[in-house]
Every structure is written in structure tokens, then in C-alpha cells.
Amino acid sequence: MEVVRANSKHILEIANLFDQYRVFYKQESNLNGAVDFITERINNKDSVIFIVKEAGESIGFTQLYPSFSSVSMKKLWILNDLYVSEAARKKGVAQMLLDAAKEFGIETKAKALDLQTAIDNKSAQALYEKNGYQVDREFLSYSLNLEKIF
């Protein structure tokens, strides 16, 4: 297995995994939409995506979005998506992706990697905590759903 930083030649592979990821989070499958979304992220350089390949097949991915801390005046990376195909689970793929994200964060001199996960996703929480991620007990997260406004 190897970790690769994705580029435009990986769009279809990532889109397939991305579609599976969305289905995992109870969204309807939309492979065409996934292709469009991933194409836009890569072409616009909106995100950094790492994939794990085994025998030429992509079996997992993580997607990082840039952000910034005004208080510390430093870059942050939001680890927004991490997904491993069902058949590849329990093989260390998620750990490889977390390691790649951490290395990338260090290389880019980021202050932190931030993420959110579902409250009921206990296996992901255990993995993140094993890797030194801590639950934020200092700040509350809020979200304004703009789709409900228009």
C-alpha cells in the first residue's frame, strides 16, 4: 500500500470513494455530482487530497481544506473527509491517511489539523484519540444553515 497526493488523473477514483463516503453519511448516491465536486476542488486547488492505493486501486482518501487562525496568525488544515472502502478496513489505511495529513500539516507549518466526526462514530473517535486528537472543550461549534434561508 502507498499514499499518493491526488491530482487530476485521480478524479474518477476519488469520486467513487467520495460517493461511498457520502452514502455512509446517509446521503443519496450521486456519482456525477461527486465527479463534479472533486474536479472543482482539484482544479481550483481548494483542497489537498491523499489517497491510499493497493495493487493499483484506490481504497481510501482524506481531503484537507485550508483555513487560518487569526489569533495565532497561522494556517490550519481542516481534515474534512476520511474514508476507507469497506473491503479495506482494519488494514491500517485510515492510519496511513492520518499520518500523511499530519506530515503535510508539519511540512506546511500549520498550527493544527482540525476535524469533526459524527457523535456516534465511535471507531473514528477512538482512532483520532489514539493519534493525539483532543475533543475541544474550550469552544462550541455553531453553524448557520443558509440553505434553509433561500
Rosetta blueprint (number, residue, H / E / L):
1 M L
2 E E
3 V E
4 V E
5 R E
6 A L
7 N L
8 S H
9 K H
10 H H
11 I H
12 L H
13 E H
14 I H
15 A H
16 N H
17 L H
18 F H
19 D H
20 Q H
21 Y H
22 R H
23 V H
24 F H
25 Y L
26 K L
27 Q L
28 E L
29 S L
30 N L
31 L H
32 N H
33 G H
34 A H
35 V H
36 D H
37 F H
38 I H
39 T H
40 E H
41 R H
42 I H
43 N H
44 N L
45 K L
46 D L
47 S L
48 V E
49 I E
50 F E
51 I E
52 V E
53 K E
54 E E
55 A L
56 G L
57 E E
58 S E
59 I E
60 G E
61 F E
62 T E
63 Q E
64 L E
65 Y E
66 P E
67 S E
68 F E
69 S E
70 S L
71 V L
72 S L
73 M L
74 K E
75 K E
76 L E
77 W E
78 I E
79 L E
80 N E
81 D E
82 L E
83 Y E
84 V E
85 S L
86 E H
87 A H
88 A H
89 R L
90 K L
91 K L
92 G L
93 V H
94 A H
95 Q H
96 M H
97 L H
98 L H
99 D H
100 A H
101 A H
102 K H
103 E H
104 F H
105 G H
106 I H
107 E H
108 T L
109 K L
110 A L
111 K L
112 A E
113 L E
114 D E
115 L L
116 Q L
117 T L
118 A L
119 I L
120 D L
121 N L
122 K H
123 S H
124 A H
125 Q H
126 A H
127 L H
128 Y H
129 E H
130 K H
131 N L
132 G L
133 Y L
134 Q L
135 V L
136 D L
137 R L
138 E L
139 F L
140 L L
141 S L
142 Y L
143 S L
144 L L
145 N L
146 L H
147 E H
148 K H
149 I L
150 F L
